[in-house]
Amino acid sequence: MSAVVTLTLNPAIDQTVTLAQLTPGAVHRASAVRNDAGGKGVNVACCLADWGVPVRATGILGQDNAVPFEQLLLAKGIDDRFVWIPGETRTNLKLLDETRGDTTDVNLPGLAISPGTFDAVRAVLAELTAPGSLVVLAGSLPRGLSPDAYARLGTDLKPRGARVVLDASGPALAVALAAAPESLPYAIKPNRQELEDWAGHPLPTLPEVTAAARALQARGIALVVVSLGAEGALFVSAEEVLHAIPPAMRVASTVGAGDALVAGLVAGLHAGAPLPETARLALAFAAGKLTKPGANLPPRDTVRALAETMRVAALAP
């Protein structure tokens, strides 16, 4: 079974601080704190490894605090192909409000990256990919990289026959979506706000979200998945438009739920599953992650049971 490749150019150590209630301007006493080696691509890799999919993870790490990443990847059985550079990988602060069940993120700037370091990562990706490979490009770009970094990687990888799954935001996503057809990703996973940013206007209704996603799919992106929070997610391909809806459930932490959804999507693609089954699995990964701290899935049987609770409605293509 071929390995999935994940790329994290701007990883982070996520420090999650649990508060009874977050009140701006007030002094708080934390009830708990935990540190997790993360970043979007790392989180995707961890969830895939928990599911049993072979994973190779690459990206850029600061050598001064790389040990938590080494330990995590070793514990999960993930093939570590990271490029190390001098300095420290950034720390991101996540404030978990137990009363509301939501998380406030404070993301710190990452390492500054040289063109030579980016070229080293490109060489690793070239070594790891082959026709049919699934390659997940996920997360923000570090300082020193221009917004066209993901578009350039698409130009590298698509001619090699790789299926690129992109989960990015801001200028990096905008440039990647404006690329020539031969550089476009195979699949993307914007949230509603990111899709609105691309469209240039609000998308308050599901038909409007669907129309924007169809416009992207028509440009040459085989699969557009739009995460909608409590409303689930929209899955748009050339043949199908599906709205997958999760049941209401207790949330332990929203940290990494979007990354888990990407992992479930990739797990479905890796297995060659039909789109409805892939949609259920993607939402089950996200729902399972909501019950666990860190980038961890519950046991496989629990995820399968969650997938059975997901309602998938077919919309007019």
PyMOL commands that set and color helices and strands:
alter all, ss='L'
color gray80, all
select helices_A, chain A and resi 40-51+63-65+67-76+115-128+149-160+170-177+181-183+192-199+206-218+229-231+257-271+275-290+300-308
alter helices_A, ss='H'
color red, helices_A
select strands_A, chain A and resi 4-8+12-19+32-38+55-62+79-80+83-85+90-97+102-106+134-138+163-167+187-188+223-227+233-236+241-245+311-315
alter strands_A, ss='S'
color yellow, strands_A
deselect
rebuild
show_as cartoon
